[in-house]
Amino acid sequence: MKKRKIPLQLCWAPNLQREVRVTTVGSARALVENHLGLLAYGPEQVRVRCRRGAASVKGEGLALREVRKDALIVTGRIDSVELGHDPSAG
């Protein structure tokens, strides 16, 4: 069976510097990878520290479904994801 080659546009970009990566599934779930810890947690915002600032998931009824050392899953109604850059952080 011949193996198909995946187009470059569909491949994940290499993440050699362990930058934060936020992947959303619809408006109900977000996976935040390579975070450095929680800064704020509430039903309307989850904010995590990153190498170069902070990442925020905003919405309603937010909850942490799973928390690991370098990744977490946020569930609820997700309205937006914001990446804030802090020049002094990285």
N, C-alpha and C positions, 0 to 999 in steps of 0.2 A: 504494500500500500504506500503510495506516494505521500510524503509529508508536505503540508502546505506551509509556505513561508508567510509569517505574520508581517503585515506592513509596518514600517517604522513608526508611523503615526499612531498605531494602536499599542505600542510597547510602552511599558513604564519607563520614565526617565530615570537614569541612574541617580541614586541618592547617596553619594559618597561622603558628603559632609554631614549626614544625619539631620538634614533640615526637617522641619515639621511637615507632615503630610496629612491632610484632612480629606477623607473620602466620604461622601454622603450617599445614602441610599434613599432616593426620594426625599421627602421632607420629614421622615420619621426616625432616621438613624444616622449617626456620624461616627466614623472611626478616626481617632486622632492618634497618629503615630509619631514617635520620636519627641514626645514632650518631656519636660524636665520637672514636672510637678504641678499640682493644682495651685492656682492663685485665688480663685473664687468659685464657689459652687452654690447654685440656687435654682429654683424652678424656672427662672427666666434667663439665666446666663451661666455658662460654664466657661471659665477662663483658665488657660494653662500657660505656663512659662515655656518659652522656646529659646533656642540658641541666640536668636536675633530679635527678641521681643516677646510678644504674647499672641496667642490665638484665642478667639472667643467664638463660642457657639451660642447664638441667641434664639429664643423662641418661648414656648409656653409648655409647662408641665415637664420640664427637662429632668432627667434622672440619669445617674451613672449605672449602666447595665453591667459593665465589667471594667475593672481597673487593674492594669499590670504596670510593671516598672516603666516601660517605654510606650505603652499604648492604652487607650481607654475608649469605651463605646458610650456615646450619649444617645439616649432615646427620648422621645417626646415629639412635639411639633416644632420642627426646626425652621426658623424664618430666615436666618442668615449666618454666615461664617465670615469672620473678620480676622485678617492677619495684620497685626501692628508691628511695625519695624522700629526698633530702638537702636540707633547707631552706636550707642555706648555698650550694647549688650554683646556684640559679636565682632 
